[in-house]
Amino acid sequence: MYRWIILIIAVGFALLGYKKTLYPTWAFVFNIIVAVYLGVMTGPQIVDKLGIFRMCVGNFAYPACILAVAVIYFLIVQLFTFRFFTSVYCVSFPVILNKMGGAILGFWAGAVIAGFVLFLINISPLTSYSAINFFRGGKLLPQKANAVVYKTCNFVHSISLQSCPTSIAEQFEKISADWRQAGKTKTDSNSVPDKSMPIVNINTPPAGESSQKALNEPNLAE
């Protein structure tokens, strides 16, 4: 089911790219894939550094922060691109290249957007709902469900020409596991009793009381 959703959205964006032509569609695609990359690579680090995110939204902290970073970056860069590039300069290409190239890039943009939404759903508690599982195709393996976003991030990482202490595979493993472990750890820590506190038996008198009682009672043997 999720393949059909990605395909339908991608075809819709391909039609838009066909009308917008190659140059503005290329700028749009570039901003989209960089936004997805920055959200995936920086969102979890922000959540780990600022605990207020997890306090406010719980297990939705990772997907919410990833989405926020991606959207904020995309809106700023897309507005800048439109203001100073696509609306100012006109780059002409042959008609076939202009139309077909715009359609291909639009298809790519739609696939990335649809895959990004699916990725955010897969790393959130929304997967516990049966309706969500129906639309995303049931219980999918993380590698299979998040393939579009993984390949997109890997592509941006390969052309960025910069070293990153965390690889794409490590980041995806962290995202898919840590948000669940954080909630589980918090629950376990609340359920485990504090071993430093003494365990008092209500049937046993406090220390010193039994000896004092023995001194006050008369010796019947005398």
RABELKA-V659847 format. One record per residue. N is the residue number from 0. RES is the residue in one letter. PSI is psi in radians with two decimals (NA if undefined). Layout:
# RABELKA-V659847
n=N res=RES psi=PSI
n=N res=RES psi=PSI
This chain:
# RABELKA-V659847
n=0 res=M psi=-0.72
n=1 res=Y psi=-0.52
n=2 res=R psi=-0.69
n=3 res=W psi=-0.67
n=4 res=I psi=-0.81
n=5 res=I psi=-0.72
n=6 res=L psi=-0.77
n=7 res=I psi=-0.80
n=8 res=I psi=-0.70
n=9 res=A psi=-0.71
n=10 res=V psi=-0.69
n=11 res=G psi=-0.75
n=12 res=F psi=-0.48
n=13 res=A psi=-0.69
n=14 res=L psi=-0.69
n=15 res=L psi=-0.72
n=16 res=G psi=-0.60
n=17 res=Y psi=-0.65
n=18 res=K psi=-0.61
n=19 res=K psi=-0.32
n=20 res=T psi=3.13
n=21 res=L psi=-0.87
n=22 res=Y psi=-0.95
n=23 res=P psi=-0.54
n=24 res=T psi=-0.66
n=25 res=W psi=-0.76
n=26 res=A psi=-0.70
n=27 res=F psi=-0.80
n=28 res=V psi=-0.76
n=29 res=F psi=-0.77
n=30 res=N psi=-0.63
n=31 res=I psi=-0.87
n=32 res=I psi=-0.61
n=33 res=V psi=-0.66
n=34 res=A psi=-0.75
n=35 res=V psi=-0.76
n=36 res=Y psi=-0.83
n=37 res=L psi=-0.67
n=38 res=G psi=-0.77
n=39 res=V psi=-0.69
n=40 res=M psi=-0.41
n=41 res=T psi=-0.45
n=42 res=G psi=-0.92
n=43 res=P psi=-0.63
n=44 res=Q psi=-0.67
n=45 res=I psi=-0.73
n=46 res=V psi=-0.72
n=47 res=D psi=-0.57
n=48 res=K psi=-0.63
n=49 res=L psi=1.74
n=50 res=G psi=-0.21
n=51 res=I psi=-0.49
n=52 res=F psi=-0.79
n=53 res=R psi=-0.53
n=54 res=M psi=-0.59
n=55 res=C psi=-0.76
n=56 res=V psi=0.01
n=57 res=G psi=-2.25
n=58 res=N psi=-0.08
n=59 res=F psi=0.12
n=60 res=A psi=-0.83
n=61 res=Y psi=-0.98
n=62 res=P psi=-0.63
n=63 res=A psi=-0.75
n=64 res=C psi=-0.69
n=65 res=I psi=-0.79
n=66 res=L psi=-0.72
n=67 res=A psi=-0.79
n=68 res=V psi=-0.78
n=69 res=A psi=-0.78
n=70 res=V psi=-0.78
n=71 res=I psi=-0.79
n=72 res=Y psi=-0.78
n=73 res=F psi=-0.77
n=74 res=L psi=-0.74
n=75 res=I psi=-0.84
n=76 res=V psi=-0.66
n=77 res=Q psi=-0.68
n=78 res=L psi=-0.73
n=79 res=F psi=-0.75
n=80 res=T psi=-0.77
n=81 res=F psi=-0.68
n=82 res=R psi=-0.65
n=83 res=F psi=-0.14
n=84 res=F psi=-1.26
n=85 res=T psi=-0.52
n=86 res=S psi=-0.12
n=87 res=V psi=-0.82
n=88 res=Y psi=2.47
n=89 res=C psi=2.02
n=90 res=V psi=2.08
n=91 res=S psi=2.42
n=92 res=F psi=2.91
n=93 res=P psi=2.63
n=94 res=V psi=-0.80
n=95 res=I psi=-0.81
n=96 res=L psi=-0.68
n=97 res=N psi=-0.79
n=98 res=K psi=-0.88
n=99 res=M psi=-0.68
n=100 res=G psi=-0.72
n=101 res=G psi=-0.68
n=102 res=A psi=-0.74
n=103 res=I psi=-0.78
n=104 res=L psi=-0.61
n=105 res=G psi=-0.69
n=106 res=F psi=-0.74
n=107 res=W psi=-0.79
n=108 res=A psi=-0.76
n=109 res=G psi=-0.69
n=110 res=A psi=-0.70
n=111 res=V psi=-0.76
n=112 res=I psi=-0.81
n=113 res=A psi=-0.73
n=114 res=G psi=-0.60
n=115 res=F psi=-0.73
n=116 res=V psi=-0.76
n=117 res=L psi=-0.69
n=118 res=F psi=-0.77
n=119 res=L psi=-0.65
n=120 res=I psi=-0.68
n=121 res=N psi=-0.42
n=122 res=I psi=0.33
n=123 res=S psi=2.88
n=124 res=P psi=-0.05
n=125 res=L psi=-0.33
n=126 res=T psi=-0.20
n=127 res=S psi=-0.19
n=128 res=Y psi=2.36
n=129 res=S psi=-0.62
n=130 res=A psi=-0.70
n=131 res=I psi=-0.72
n=132 res=N psi=-0.55
n=133 res=F psi=-0.79
n=134 res=F psi=-0.51
n=135 res=R psi=0.00
n=136 res=G psi=0.48
n=137 res=G psi=-2.79
n=138 res=K psi=1.76
n=139 res=L psi=2.66
n=140 res=L psi=2.48
n=141 res=P psi=-0.69
n=142 res=Q psi=-0.60
n=143 res=K psi=-0.74
n=144 res=A psi=-0.60
n=145 res=N psi=0.38
n=146 res=A psi=-0.67
n=147 res=V psi=-0.83
n=148 res=V psi=-0.66
n=149 res=Y psi=-0.81
n=150 res=K psi=-0.62
n=151 res=T psi=-0.83
n=152 res=C psi=-0.67
n=153 res=N psi=-0.67
n=154 res=F psi=-0.84
n=155 res=V psi=-0.69
n=156 res=H psi=-0.62
n=157 res=S psi=-0.52
n=158 res=I psi=-0.07
n=159 res=S psi=-0.38
n=160 res=L psi=0.65
n=161 res=Q psi=2.60
n=162 res=S psi=2.43
n=163 res=C psi=2.28
n=164 res=P psi=-0.37
n=165 res=T psi=2.21
n=166 res=S psi=2.94
n=167 res=I psi=-0.74
n=168 res=A psi=-0.75
n=169 res=E psi=-0.69
n=170 res=Q psi=-0.71
n=171 res=F psi=-0.67
n=172 res=E psi=-0.69
n=173 res=K psi=-0.78
n=174 res=I psi=-0.76
n=175 res=S psi=-0.30
n=176 res=A psi=-0.71
n=177 res=D psi=-0.60
n=178 res=W psi=-0.55
n=179 res=R psi=-0.74
n=180 res=Q psi=-0.59
n=181 res=A psi=-0.78
n=182 res=G psi=-0.68
n=183 res=K psi=-0.72
n=184 res=T psi=-0.70
n=185 res=K psi=-0.70
n=186 res=T psi=-0.74
n=187 res=D psi=-0.67
n=188 res=S psi=-0.53
n=189 res=N psi=-0.43
n=190 res=S psi=-0.34
n=191 res=V psi=2.20
n=192 res=P psi=2.70
n=193 res=D psi=2.04
n=194 res=K psi=-0.29
n=195 res=S psi=-0.31
n=196 res=M psi=2.35
n=197 res=P psi=2.55
n=198 res=I psi=2.05
n=199 res=V psi=2.25
n=200 res=N psi=2.11
n=201 res=I psi=-0.35
n=202 res=N psi=-0.21
n=203 res=T psi=2.19
n=204 res=P psi=2.67
n=205 res=P psi=2.79
n=206 res=A psi=2.39
n=207 res=G psi=-0.46
n=208 res=E psi=-0.69
n=209 res=S psi=-0.67
n=210 res=S psi=-0.64
n=211 res=Q psi=-0.65
n=212 res=K psi=-0.64
n=213 res=A psi=-0.58
n=214 res=L psi=-0.63
n=215 res=N psi=-0.47
n=216 res=E psi=2.44
n=217 res=P psi=2.61
n=218 res=N psi=1.89
n=219 res=L psi=-0.31
n=220 res=A psi=-0.37
n=221 res=E psi=NA
